[in-house]
């Protein structure tokens, strides 16, 4: 029984403690030198900025009254029915 050597690719380098320390040091330097630039922005419309009257109505249970719920349900039903058949209720 004989042991044959394994072919080693020339692009594969062995990992030792020295090369690992160098790679970690390089990664740390790259993170420090690259400034962070914000890319996402948030824009709020004027209508959304004036939401306090709506929130006041929600907090005072204005929208929980039966007549308000009935009106909303009727408007939703009309819109949904109109989309399905093209006619109004």
C-alpha positions in Angstrom: 0.0 0.0 0.0 1.4 3.4 -1.0 0.4 6.9 -0.3 0.1 9.3 -3.3 0.4 13.0 -3.1 -2.5 15.2 -3.7 -2.3 17.7 -6.5 -2.2 21.2 -5.0 -3.6 24.0 -7.1 -1.1 26.9 -7.5 -3.8 29.5 -6.7 -4.6 28.0 -3.3 -2.4 29.3 -0.5 -2.0 27.7 2.8 -3.5 29.5 5.8 -1.4 30.1 8.7 -1.5 32.6 11.7 0.5 35.2 9.9 -1.7 35.4 6.8 -4.8 35.4 8.9 -3.6 38.3 11.0 -2.6 40.3 7.8 -6.0 39.7 6.3 -7.8 40.9 9.5 -5.6 43.9 9.7 -6.3 44.9 6.1 -10.1 44.5 6.6 -9.9 46.7 9.6 -8.0 49.4 7.7 -10.5 49.3 4.8 -13.4 49.8 7.2 -11.8 52.8 8.8 -10.9 54.6 5.6 -14.3 54.3 3.8 -16.7 57.1 5.0 -20.3 56.1 5.4 -22.6 58.0 3.1 -26.3 58.0 3.6 -28.2 56.8 0.5 -31.8 56.5 1.7 -34.0 59.5 2.4 -37.4 59.9 3.9 -39.8 62.4 2.6 -43.1 63.1 4.2 -45.9 64.9 2.4 -47.6 67.9 3.9 -50.9 65.9 4.3 -49.1 63.4 6.5 -47.5 66.1 8.6 -51.0 67.4 9.4 -52.2 64.1 10.8 -52.8 65.3 14.4 -56.6 66.0 13.8 -57.1 62.5 12.6 -55.2 61.1 15.5 -57.3 63.2 17.9 -60.5 61.7 16.3 -59.1 58.2 16.7 -58.2 58.8 20.3 -61.7 60.2 21.1 -63.4 57.2 19.5 -65.1 59.3 16.8 -64.6 56.5 14.2 -66.2 53.8 16.5 -69.7 55.3 16.2 -72.2 53.1 14.3 -73.1 55.8 11.8 -69.5 56.4 10.9 -68.9 52.7 10.5 -72.0 52.4 8.4 -71.0 55.2 6.0 -67.5 53.8 5.6 -68.9 50.3 4.9 -71.3 51.8 2.3 -68.5 53.7 0.5 -66.3 50.6 0.4 -69.2 48.4 -0.9 -69.9 51.0 -3.6 -66.3 51.2 -4.7 -65.8 47.4 -4.7 -69.0 46.8 -6.5 -68.2 49.4 -9.1 -64.8 47.8 -9.8 -66.4 44.4 -10.3 -69.4 45.2 -12.6 -68.9 48.8 -13.6 -72.1 50.0 -12.0 -72.9 51.6 -8.7 -75.1 50.3 -5.9 
